[in-house]
Amino acid sequence: MTNKNQPLVSICIPTYNGELYLKETLLSAINQTYKNIEIIITDDHSTDNTLAICEDFAKKDSRIKVYKNSRNLGLVGNWCESINKATSNWIKYLFQDDLFELDCVERMINAALKHNVDFVICDREYFFEDNFNPRVKRFYEEKLPKTAEIFPVEKAYTPEETAKAIAPHIFHNCIGEPPTYLFNKNNYSHSDYPDNYFQLVDYIFILNKILQNNFCYIPEKLVKFRIHTSSESSKNNTVNQDDKKEFHKFLYIKYYENFQFYYDVINNPLFKNIKTELPLKDIITIKNWLVMESYKVYGYENVYEYYKSTELSDFILDKFTSTYSYLKYRVFKIVNKKCRKKYRQ
């Protein structure tokens, strides 16, 4: 492909207090083998040296454009703002602590053009900071589905093929994080990031696209996704139970939005092809398991009180999950072991 025919790709880097790894991240963007890029940085009022680092890079590379948000927009708001600032229709996220392989953009934009799709996803490699929690590390390495095994060849997958492939893995993010995909923003709106999700919002965004349109998967690790204790996903796994407001927010992120997802799989037309592959009784079993697990870990009375106050209380609290005892939990765990293992729960 000649330079004249190469479409511009906007590498969007939303930042917030990311000074620790940012230089390495920016270098992986500016050194891409695909040269027709712009690098859009939207800073969400960082209080460290993030903005200064970005502005210093921008002085040396005219492709870098740095913006400071007029107010703090939050995680997803900043993602969307970076898209707003992009001048290209082709969007490639890069988060402030992650890395691209040098040919990442080239491989992905060429795949989009070759297969005539507006959405391309690649495989990713997880890498961990020193002394990272080995239990969490095992979760990423062993429990999460391997996307390249679900989509083993590079090709355009139809929504029907996609639903059949991901149905057995649907209860985990079996696709990847935002830096693993490239998309055309002509087929995008802010509402694609639903505001009732937080931890799962990127997964829902992807499902909204690939369950309705053809997409291409590249089974090569073109992105390095860094796992560290200061990342947003790591912070969302800690809680102070003495602070009720904080505890309820934690329960929302760790449990409630999973229940929202199960409810959507059952009721949202988006998942019609998933439901043909996924027995309803399995969804209810996994839902009930998560409820029982939350009771065991964080205490029945406090957790039940929260679930009772939510919009999905009737869905969460059925005849089985409205009461709890440790014996009941143990019996459920044993009886439904096969189902939980099937979906890696």
C-alpha positions, -999 to 999 in steps of 0.1 A, spaced: 0 0 0 14 34 -10 15 63 14 -11 81 -7 -36 52 -1 -29 48 36 -58 60 57 -50 82 87 -53 63 121 -58 82 153 -40 66 183 -61 78 212 -44 79 246 -67 90 275 -45 99 305 -48 104 342 -19 103 366 0 79 344 35 92 347 50 59 358 48 41 325 38 69 301 72 75 284 74 38 274 38 39 261 43 70 240 75 55 225 56 24 214 31 47 196 55 71 178 77 42 167 49 24 148 59 10 114 26 26 101 35 62 97 2 79 88 -9 83 124 -19 111 147 -16 107 185 -44 122 204 -38 127 242 -67 138 264 -56 145 300 -83 143 327 -67 168 351 -37 148 362 -20 159 394 14 143 386 38 149 357 16 132 331 7 164 312 43 177 313 56 144 298 30 145 270 37 181 262 74 174 261 69 146 236 45 168 215 73 194 211 94 167 194 67 151 172 41 171 154 18 141 151 11 144 189 -17 166 200 -23 172 237 -56 183 252 -65 190 288 -101 185 296 -120 215 308 -133 194 337 -127 159 350 -147 135 328 -140 102 344 -127 70 329 -152 65 300 -158 102 295 -122 106 288 -122 77 264 -150 94 245 -133 128 246 -102 113 229 -125 101 201 -141 135 198 -107 151 193 -95 126 167 -96 138 131 -96 103 116 -124 79 114 -101 51 124 -96 49 162 -69 29 180 -69 31 217 -36 29 237 -38 32 274 -12 50 294 4 19 309 2 -5 279 23 -11 248 20 -17 211 41 -41 191 58 -19 165 36 -33 137 4 -32 156 -14 -4 138 -1 -15 104 -14 -51 109 -48 -39 122 -56 -13 96 -45 -36 68 -68 -63 82 -97 -39 84 -92 -29 47 -85 -64 35 -116 -79 52 -138 -49 46 -148 -45 83 -152 -16 107 -139 -35 137 -107 -54 142 -95 -71 174 -60 -86 181 -47 -109 208 -29 -94 238 -1 -104 261 -4 -98 298 26 -87 317 29 -81 354 48 -58 378 73 -75 401 58 -91 432 23 -90 418 -3 -110 437 2 -146 424 -35 -154 429 -46 -126 406 -19 -134 382 -32 -170 380 -66 -157 372 -53 -138 342 -31 -166 330 -54 -196 337 -90 -186 342 -95 -160 315 -104 -176 281 -76 -175 255 -92 -154 227 -68 -168 201 -82 -203 208 -118 -190 204 -110 -173 171 -80 -193 158 -77 -178 123 -76 -143 109 -108 -138 90 -141 -118 90 -164 -135 116 -202 -130 112 -224 -122 142 -237 -158 141 -202 -173 141 -192 -150 169 -221 -159 191 -215 -196 187 -178 -192 195 -181 -170 226 -212 -184 242 -193 -209 264 -170 -181 276 -195 -152 278 -192 -148 316 -156 -135 313 -142 -109 290 -132 -134 264 -123 -107 238 -99 -82 253 -94 -46 266 -99 -14 245 -62 -12 233 -68 -46 215 -93 -31 190 -93 -7 161 -127 6 149 -143 31 125 -161 58 144 -186 62 116 -202 31 133 -199 46 169 -218 67 194 -213 76 230 -243 54 239 -222 24 229 -206 27 263 -237 22 286 -236 43 318 -249 15 340 -217 -4 336 -182 4 349 -158 -25 351 -175 -43 322 -182 -12 301 -155 -20 275 -167 -56 272 -203 -45 266 -190 -20 240 -172 -48 221 -202 -71 223 -225 -44 209 -202 -43 178 -193 -79 171 -228 -94 178 -243 -71 152 -216 -67 126 -188 -87 110 -154 -82 126 -119 -94 120 -98 -111 147 -60 -113 144 -47 -142 166 -14 -125 172 -2 -106 204 1 -71 190 -7 -54 224 10 -57 258 -16 -52 286 1 -42 318 -13 -55 351 -2 -36 382 -16 -27 416 -23 10 407 -45 1 377 -82 8 378 -91 -29 377 -69 -37 406 -82 -8 427 -117 -20 421 -110 -52 440 -104 -36 474 -130 -23 498 -136 -7 532 -167 -24 545 -171 1 574 -179 28 548 -214 18 535 -213 41 505 -179 28 495 -190 -8 502 -221 -4 480 -201 10 452 -177 -20 455 -206 -44 454 -220 -27 424 -187 -31 405 -177 -66 417 -212 -82 417 -242 -61 406 -230 -52 371 -225 -90 365 -261 -95 374 -270 -67 350 -251 -86 324 -268 -119 331 -301 -101 329 -292 -85 296 -281 -118 281 -316 -132 290 -336 -101 279 -317 -79 255 -323 -87 218 -285 -81 212 -279 -116 227 -305 -135 208 -278 -157 191 -260 -162 224 -292 -176 240 -295 -203 213 -262 -216 225 -265 -210 263 -291 -228 284 -312 -205 306 -307 -228 336 -269 -223 333 -273 -185 334 -294 -188 365 -270 -212 381 -240 -189 376 -261 -159 388 -270 -178 420 -235 -189 425 -222 -153 424 -249 -143 449 -240 -171 473 -203 -164 470 -209 -127 478 -228 -137 509 -200 -160 521 -172 -135 515 -188 -102 526 -216 -113 550 -252 -122 542 -270 -94 560 -251 -65 545 -250 -78 510 -286 -89 510 -296 -54 522 -279 -39 492 -293 -64 466 -328 -57 480 -324 -20 473 -315 -24 437 -336 -23 405 -328 -59 398 -337 -72 433 -364 -95 419 -340 -111 395 -311 -114 420 -331 -126 450 -351 -156 439 -365 -183 462 -330 -198 465 -309 -167 470 -332 -149 495 -317 -170 523 -282 -182 532 -263 -206 554 -228 -219 550 -242 -255 546 -264 -242 518 -234 -226 501 -213 -258 504 -241 -280 490 -247 -256 461 -209 -255 454 -207 -293 452 -239 -299 433 -232 -273 406 -194 -279 403 -198 -292 367 -217 -261 356 -193 -237 373 -163 -255 358 -178 -253 323 -180 -215 326 -147 -211 346 -166 -199 377 
